């Protein structure tokens, strides 16, 4: 395939993966704004209101994940990506101008809808566009943009917030620039990439696989020709048509059929496992974890930036390995690697090891996750589902992921209190061990195979 083709693929993958960037930014930016909007809305002493502010977006994520599949199967991947971009623009502006707590949560809910849709649509669209031998690398671009969005939010929060004096009261913070305007700008900054995503979304071609399954063969032929030439286009069209049911809409009940059960179980389990492996706890509760290990507040902020950089570096490494080593190998490395790391981390907490040794262990865990489970899960679930049900199946797997994310985030404080930090991470280690066994037994290797070849192998009447 010529360099021009690679450049074309990279451009459309990068544009669609901007949904991942906004997903990462919007998910993390609220953490930096939290100390300031809580004072502005006078909820700093109301834990239930604090929890609602943090979780309202998650409800939107669940709804967005569920509706994205059906809507993208009916109206196309491109239009739904553009719609998710419009929602990101809406939430970035609306959250920043919110006059009261009710409107704040309404716009956070809209942001959650955008996240839920983008987290499902972006990897699915890239998988349907990219050739088999490059698919893993290009789908991994989406995960790279997610971690870049996370890092961008951390840096934006750090640069926008003015220093807070050590003895500042809640009222002082509320009346400060941070309390009145700073937190608003943290959300408004997202308008720039969201607006760019919205405009560039119109330049994307529609997914050729969606076009074929909806009876638009000529349009699909043009897209495939631009990707790989005439021979490639003809072969891809022929392969898709062998498995396509033109114009037929599939509902959620279709996935309950026996022939889809295997791939649906694999998709749901991998999505849940990616969350229950426990790494997101380190991101969501980084301050508590590092402070319990003896770090001061300033050190905690620096450590969070360090973990963000490590996350990016090892995600880039995954992009170069996933099409060489294969998906299954990386999933096994991630599962069993985290099992060992959590065993060591639990011992560190049990024997009250603090400071640099614990930071190194945490960095190893994040590096292992970023190189394996984080990108590879999205790659596999975007590959294993048949063309006719991919949108709906992806939405169910993504819904399972966000449900697992909620359970993980909600239960960590309870587990930490009941089992202690050591027991909690040992429990995550056991989950990782079980996940590794599942990968060995159930997960197929998808490297280098077309989506239609995988359908023939994995979906049988």
C-alpha positions as CSV (number, residue, x, y, z in Angstrom):
1,X,0.0,0.0,0.0
2,X,1.4,3.4,-1.0
3,X,2.5,6.1,1.4
4,X,-0.4,8.3,0.1
5,X,-2.9,5.6,1.2
6,X,-1.3,5.4,4.6
7,X,-1.5,9.1,5.0
8,X,-5.2,9.1,4.0
9,X,-5.9,6.3,6.5
10,X,-4.0,8.2,9.2
11,X,-5.9,11.4,8.5
12,X,-9.4,9.8,8.8
13,X,-8.3,7.7,11.8
14,X,-7.0,10.8,13.5
15,X,-10.2,12.8,12.9
16,X,-12.5,10.0,14.1
17,X,-10.2,9.4,17.1
18,X,-10.7,13.1,18.2
19,X,-13.8,11.6,19.8
20,X,-11.3,9.6,22.0
21,X,-9.4,12.8,22.8
22,X,-12.6,14.6,23.9
23,X,-13.6,11.5,25.9
24,X,-10.3,11.6,27.8
25,X,-10.4,15.3,28.4
26,X,-14.0,15.6,29.5
27,X,-13.6,12.6,31.8
28,X,-10.7,14.1,33.7
29,X,-11.2,17.9,33.5
30,X,-13.8,17.8,36.2
31,X,-11.2,16.6,38.7
32,X,-9.3,19.8,38.4
33,X,-12.4,21.9,38.5
34,X,-13.9,20.1,41.5
35,X,-12.4,22.1,44.4
36,X,-13.7,25.3,42.8
37,X,-17.1,24.6,41.5
38,X,-18.0,22.8,44.8
39,X,-17.4,26.1,46.6
40,X,-19.2,28.1,43.9
41,X,-22.3,25.9,44.1
42,X,-22.0,25.7,48.0
43,X,-21.8,21.8,47.9
44,X,-18.4,21.4,49.5
45,X,-20.0,20.0,52.7
46,X,-22.7,18.0,50.9
47,X,-21.3,14.6,49.9
48,X,-24.4,13.5,48.1
49,X,-24.3,16.5,45.9
50,X,-20.6,16.1,45.3
51,X,-21.2,12.5,44.3
52,X,-24.0,13.5,41.9
53,X,-21.8,16.1,40.3
54,X,-19.1,13.4,39.6
55,X,-21.6,10.7,38.5
56,X,-24.1,12.5,36.4
57,X,-21.8,12.2,33.4
58,X,-21.6,8.5,34.0
59,X,-25.3,8.1,33.6
60,X,-25.0,9.9,30.3
61,X,-22.2,7.5,29.3
62,X,-24.5,4.5,29.9
63,X,-27.3,6.0,27.8
64,X,-24.9,7.2,25.1
65,X,-23.3,3.8,24.8
66,X,-26.7,2.1,24.5
67,X,-28.2,4.3,21.9
68,X,-25.1,4.8,19.7
69,X,-25.2,1.3,18.3
70,X,-28.8,1.3,17.1
71,X,-28.5,4.9,15.7
72,X,-25.2,4.2,13.9
73,X,-26.6,1.1,12.4
74,X,-29.6,3.0,11.1
75,X,-28.1,6.4,10.1
76,X,-24.4,5.6,9.6
77,X,-21.2,6.0,11.6
78,X,-20.2,9.4,10.1
79,X,-23.4,11.3,11.1
80,X,-23.3,9.9,14.7
81,X,-19.6,10.9,15.1
82,X,-20.6,14.4,14.0
83,X,-23.5,14.4,16.4
84,X,-21.3,13.3,19.3
85,X,-18.9,16.2,18.4
86,X,-21.9,18.6,18.6
87,X,-22.7,17.3,22.0
88,X,-19.1,17.9,23.2
89,X,-19.4,21.5,22.0
90,X,-22.6,21.8,23.8
91,X,-21.3,20.4,27.1
92,X,-18.1,22.4,27.0
93,X,-19.9,25.7,26.6
94,X,-22.9,24.9,28.7
95,X,-21.0,23.5,31.7
96,X,-18.8,26.6,31.7
97,X,-21.8,29.1,31.7
98,X,-23.9,27.1,34.2
99,X,-25.6,29.6,36.6
100,X,-26.6,27.0,39.1
101,X,-26.0,23.4,40.1
102,X,-29.0,22.0,38.2
103,X,-27.8,23.4,34.9
104,X,-24.3,22.2,35.7
105,X,-25.5,18.6,36.0
106,X,-27.7,18.8,32.9
107,X,-24.7,19.8,30.8
108,X,-22.6,17.1,32.5
109,X,-25.2,14.6,31.6
110,X,-25.0,15.8,27.9
111,X,-21.2,15.4,28.2
112,X,-21.7,11.8,29.3
113,X,-23.9,11.1,26.3
114,X,-21.1,12.4,24.1
115,X,-18.5,10.2,25.9
116,X,-20.7,7.1,25.8
117,X,-21.2,7.5,22.0
118,X,-17.7,8.5,21.1
119,X,-16.1,5.6,23.2
120,X,-18.1,3.1,21.1
121,X,-18.2,4.9,17.7
122,X,-14.6,6.0,17.2
123,X,-12.9,2.5,17.5
124,X,-15.7,0.8,15.5
125,X,-15.4,3.3,12.7
126,X,-11.6,3.0,12.4
127,X,-11.9,-0.8,12.5
128,X,-14.3,-0.8,9.6
129,X,-12.1,1.6,7.6
130,X,-8.6,0.1,8.1
131,X,-7.1,-2.9,6.2
132,X,-6.6,-6.1,8.2
133,X,-2.8,-5.8,8.5
134,X,-2.9,-2.3,9.8
135,X,-6.2,-2.4,11.8
136,X,-4.7,-2.9,15.2
137,X,-2.3,0.0,14.9
138,X,-5.0,2.4,13.6
139,X,-7.6,1.4,16.2
140,X,-4.9,2.0,18.8
141,X,-4.7,5.6,17.7
142,X,-8.1,6.1,19.4
143,X,-6.7,4.9,22.7
144,X,-3.6,7.2,22.2
145,X,-5.9,10.2,21.8
146,X,-7.8,9.2,24.9
147,X,-4.6,9.3,27.0
148,X,-3.5,12.5,25.3
149,X,-6.9,14.0,26.2
150,X,-6.4,12.9,29.8
151,X,-2.9,14.4,29.9
152,X,-4.2,17.6,28.2
153,X,-6.9,18.0,30.9
154,X,-4.3,17.6,33.7
155,X,-2.0,20.2,32.1
156,X,-4.9,22.6,31.4
157,X,-6.2,22.3,35.0
158,X,-2.7,22.9,36.3
159,X,-2.1,26.0,34.1
160,X,-5.5,27.7,34.6
161,X,-5.8,27.3,38.3
162,X,-4.2,30.1,40.2
163,X,-2.2,29.2,43.4
164,X,-4.3,28.7,46.5
165,X,-2.9,29.9,49.7
166,X,-2.4,27.3,52.4
167,X,-4.9,28.7,54.8
168,X,-7.6,29.7,52.3
169,X,-11.2,29.1,53.5
170,X,-14.1,27.9,51.4
171,X,-15.5,31.4,51.1
172,X,-12.1,32.8,50.0
173,X,-11.9,30.1,47.3
174,X,-15.5,30.8,46.2
175,X,-14.9,34.5,45.8
176,X,-11.5,34.0,44.1
177,X,-10.9,34.0,40.4
178,X,-10.6,30.2,40.6
179,X,-14.0,29.9,42.3
180,X,-15.8,32.4,40.0
181,X,-14.1,31.9,36.6
182,X,-11.2,29.5,36.7
183,X,-13.2,26.3,36.7
184,X,-15.4,27.6,33.9
185,X,-12.3,28.1,31.6
186,X,-11.3,24.5,32.3
187,X,-14.5,23.4,30.6
188,X,-14.5,26.1,27.9
189,X,-11.0,25.1,26.6
190,X,-12.6,21.8,25.3
191,X,-14.7,23.9,22.9
192,X,-11.6,24.3,20.7
193,X,-11.0,20.5,20.0
194,X,-14.7,19.8,20.0
195,X,-15.4,22.5,17.4
196,X,-12.5,21.2,15.3
197,X,-13.9,17.6,15.6
198,X,-17.3,18.8,14.5
199,X,-16.0,20.6,11.4
200,X,-13.6,17.9,10.3
201,X,-16.2,15.2,10.8
202,X,-17.9,16.4,7.6
203,X,-14.8,15.5,5.7
204,X,-14.8,11.8,6.8
205,X,-16.0,9.2,4.3
206,X,-18.9,7.0,5.5
207,X,-17.8,3.5,6.7
208,X,-17.7,1.4,3.5
209,X,-18.8,-1.7,5.4
210,X,-21.9,0.2,6.6
211,X,-22.5,1.4,3.0
212,X,-22.4,-2.2,1.6
213,X,-24.7,-3.6,4.3
214,X,-27.1,-0.8,3.5
215,X,-27.1,-1.4,-0.3
216,X,-24.8,1.4,-1.3
217,X,-22.2,-0.6,-3.1
218,X,-21.0,2.2,-5.5
219,X,-20.3,4.6,-2.6
220,X,-18.5,1.9,-0.7
221,X,-16.4,1.0,-3.8
222,X,-15.2,4.6,-4.1
223,X,-14.0,4.6,-0.4
224,X,-12.3,1.2,-0.7
225,X,-10.6,2.3,-3.9
226,X,-9.2,5.4,-2.2
227,X,-7.9,3.2,0.6
228,X,-6.3,0.4,-1.3
229,X,-6.8,0.6,-5.1
230,X,-9.2,-1.1,-7.5
231,X,-8.3,-4.7,-6.8
232,X,-8.4,-4.2,-3.0
233,X,-11.8,-2.5,-3.4
234,X,-13.4,-5.3,-5.5
235,X,-12.1,-8.0,-3.1
236,X,-13.3,-6.2,0.0
237,X,-16.8,-5.6,-1.5
238,X,-17.0,-9.3,-2.6
239,X,-16.0,-10.5,0.9
240,X,-18.5,-8.2,2.6
241,X,-21.4,-9.1,0.3
242,X,-20.9,-12.8,1.1
243,X,-22.0,-12.1,4.6
244,X,-24.3,-9.1,4.2
245,X,-28.1,-8.9,4.5
246,X,-28.8,-5.7,2.6
247,X,-31.2,-3.2,4.2
248,X,-32.1,-5.5,7.1
249,X,-32.1,-3.8,10.5
250,X,-31.1,-5.9,13.5
251,X,-32.3,-5.3,17.1
252,X,-31.0,-6.3,20.5
253,X,-32.9,-9.6,20.3
254,X,-30.8,-10.7,17.3
255,X,-27.7,-10.8,19.6
256,X,-29.4,-13.4,21.8
257,X,-29.2,-16.0,19.0
258,X,-26.9,-18.8,19.7
259,X,-24.5,-18.0,16.8
260,X,-23.7,-14.6,18.3
261,X,-23.5,-15.7,21.9
262,X,-19.8,-16.5,21.9
263,X,-18.6,-13.2,20.5
264,X,-21.0,-11.3,22.7
265,X,-19.6,-13.0,25.9
266,X,-16.0,-12.3,24.8
267,X,-16.8,-8.7,24.2
268,X,-18.7,-8.1,27.4
269,X,-16.1,-10.0,29.6
270,X,-13.1,-8.1,28.0
271,X,-14.9,-4.8,28.5
272,X,-15.7,-5.5,32.2
273,X,-12.2,-7.0,32.8
274,X,-10.5,-3.8,31.4
275,X,-12.2,-1.9,34.2
276,X,-12.1,-4.4,37.0
277,X,-8.4,-4.9,36.5
278,X,-8.3,-1.9,38.8
279,X,-6.1,0.6,37.0
280,X,-8.7,3.3,36.8
281,X,-8.8,3.3,40.5
282,X,-5.3,4.7,40.4
283,X,-6.4,7.5,38.1
284,X,-9.6,8.3,39.9
285,X,-8.2,8.1,43.4
286,X,-4.6,9.1,42.7
287,X,-4.5,11.8,45.4
288,X,-5.7,9.4,48.1
289,X,-3.4,6.6,47.0
290,X,-0.2,8.7,46.8
291,X,-1.0,10.6,50.1
292,X,-1.6,7.3,51.9
293,X,1.9,6.3,50.7
294,X,3.4,9.4,52.4
295,X,3.5,12.0,49.6
296,X,2.6,15.6,50.2
297,X,0.1,17.6,48.0
298,X,2.7,19.1,45.8
299,X,4.4,15.8,45.2
300,X,1.0,14.2,44.4
301,X,0.4,16.7,41.6
302,X,3.8,15.9,40.1
303,X,3.2,12.2,40.4
304,X,-0.1,12.5,38.6
305,X,1.6,14.2,35.7
306,X,4.3,11.5,35.7
307,X,1.6,8.8,35.5
308,X,0.0,10.6,32.6
309,X,3.2,10.8,30.6
310,X,3.9,7.1,31.2
311,X,0.3,6.3,30.1
312,X,1.0,8.1,26.8
313,X,4.5,6.6,26.1
314,X,3.4,3.0,26.6
315,X,0.2,3.5,24.6
316,X,2.5,4.6,21.7
317,X,4.5,1.4,22.2
318,X,1.3,-0.7,22.0
319,X,0.6,0.8,18.6
320,X,3.9,-0.7,17.2
321,X,3.4,-4.1,18.9
322,X,-0.3,-4.9,18.4
323,X,0.0,-5.9,14.8
324,X,3.4,-7.7,15.3
325,X,2.9,-9.6,18.6
326,X,-0.9,-10.0,18.2
327,X,-3.8,-9.1,20.4
328,X,-3.9,-12.3,22.5
329,X,-0.2,-12.1,23.5
330,X,-0.6,-8.6,24.7
331,X,-3.8,-9.4,26.6
332,X,-2.0,-12.2,28.4
333,X,1.0,-10.0,29.2
334,X,-1.4,-7.4,30.7
335,X,-3.4,-9.8,32.7
336,X,-0.6,-11.8,34.2
337,X,1.7,-8.8,34.5
338,X,-0.8,-6.9,36.6
339,X,-1.4,-10.0,38.7
340,X,2.3,-9.9,39.7
341,X,2.4,-6.1,40.1
342,X,-0.7,-6.1,42.3
343,X,0.8,-8.8,44.5
344,X,3.9,-6.7,45.0
345,X,1.8,-3.5,45.5
346,X,-0.3,-5.2,48.1
347,X,2.8,-6.3,49.9
348,X,4.1,-2.7,49.8
349,X,0.9,-1.4,51.5
350,X,0.9,-4.3,53.9
351,X,4.4,-3.6,55.1
352,X,3.9,0.2,55.0
353,X,6.4,0.8,52.2
354,X,6.1,4.4,51.0
355,X,7.7,7.0,48.8
356,X,9.6,6.2,45.7
357,X,9.3,2.4,45.8
358,X,5.5,2.7,45.7
359,X,5.6,5.3,42.9
360,X,7.7,2.9,40.8
361,X,5.2,0.1,41.4
362,X,2.3,2.3,40.4
363,X,4.2,3.4,37.2
364,X,4.9,-0.2,36.3
365,X,1.2,-1.0,36.7
366,X,0.1,1.9,34.5
367,X,2.8,1.1,31.9
368,X,1.6,-2.6,31.7
369,X,-2.0,-1.5,31.4
370,X,-1.3,1.2,28.8
371,X,0.7,-1.2,26.6
372,X,-1.9,-4.1,26.8
373,X,-5.4,-4.1,28.2
374,X,-6.2,-0.4,27.6
375,X,-5.9,-0.3,23.8
376,X,-6.2,-4.0,23.0
377,X,-9.6,-4.4,24.5
378,X,-11.0,-1.7,22.2
379,X,-9.3,-3.3,19.2
380,X,-10.7,-6.8,19.9
381,X,-14.3,-5.7,20.5
382,X,-14.2,-3.6,17.4
383,X,-13.1,-6.7,15.4
384,X,-15.0,-9.7,16.6
385,X,-18.6,-8.6,15.9
386,X,-20.2,-9.3,12.4
387,X,-21.0,-6.3,10.2
388,X,-24.7,-6.6,10.6
389,X,-24.7,-6.4,14.4
390,X,-21.4,-4.6,15.0
391,X,-23.0,-1.3,16.0
392,X,-25.5,-2.8,18.5
393,X,-23.0,-5.3,19.9
394,X,-20.4,-2.6,20.4
395,X,-22.9,-0.5,22.3
396,X,-23.7,-3.4,24.6
397,X,-20.0,-4.1,25.2
398,X,-19.4,-0.4,25.9
399,X,-22.5,-0.2,28.2
400,X,-21.0,-3.1,30.1
401,X,-17.7,-1.2,30.3
402,X,-19.3,1.9,31.8
403,X,-21.4,-0.2,34.2
404,X,-18.2,-1.9,35.3
405,X,-16.5,1.5,35.6
406,X,-19.3,2.7,37.9
407,X,-19.1,-0.4,40.1
408,X,-15.3,-0.2,40.3
409,X,-15.3,3.5,41.2
410,X,-18.1,3.1,43.7
411,X,-16.7,0.1,45.5
412,X,-13.1,1.1,45.9
413,X,-13.7,3.3,49.0
414,X,-15.7,0.4,50.5
415,X,-13.1,-2.2,49.7
416,X,-10.3,0.1,50.9
417,X,-12.1,0.6,54.2
418,X,-13.0,-3.1,54.6
419,X,-9.9,-4.9,53.2
420,X,-7.3,-2.1,53.4
421,X,-5.2,-1.0,50.5
422,X,-3.2,-4.2,50.6
423,X,-6.3,-6.5,50.5
424,X,-8.0,-4.4,47.8
425,X,-5.1,-4.6,45.3
426,X,-4.6,-8.3,46.1
427,X,-8.3,-8.7,45.1
428,X,-7.7,-6.9,41.9
429,X,-4.7,-9.2,41.3
430,X,-7.0,-12.2,41.6
431,X,-9.4,-10.7,39.1
432,X,-6.5,-10.2,36.7
433,X,-5.4,-13.8,37.2
434,X,-9.0,-14.9,36.3
435,X,-9.0,-12.5,33.3
436,X,-5.8,-14.0,32.0
437,X,-7.2,-17.5,32.2
438,X,-10.3,-16.3,30.3
439,X,-8.1,-14.8,27.6
440,X,-6.2,-18.1,27.2
441,X,-9.4,-20.2,26.9
442,X,-11.8,-18.0,25.1
443,X,-10.2,-15.1,23.2
444,X,-9.2,-15.7,19.6
445,X,-6.2,-14.2,17.9
446,X,-7.5,-11.6,15.4
447,X,-4.2,-10.2,14.0
448,X,-4.0,-10.0,10.2
449,X,-7.5,-11.2,9.5
450,X,-10.2,-9.3,7.7
451,X,-13.4,-8.6,9.6
452,X,-15.2,-10.9,7.2
453,X,-12.7,-13.7,7.9
454,X,-13.2,-13.3,11.6
455,X,-17.0,-13.5,11.1
456,X,-16.7,-16.8,9.4
457,X,-14.5,-18.2,12.1
458,X,-16.3,-16.9,15.2
459,X,-20.0,-16.8,14.1
460,X,-21.4,-20.2,13.2
461,X,-25.0,-21.4,13.0
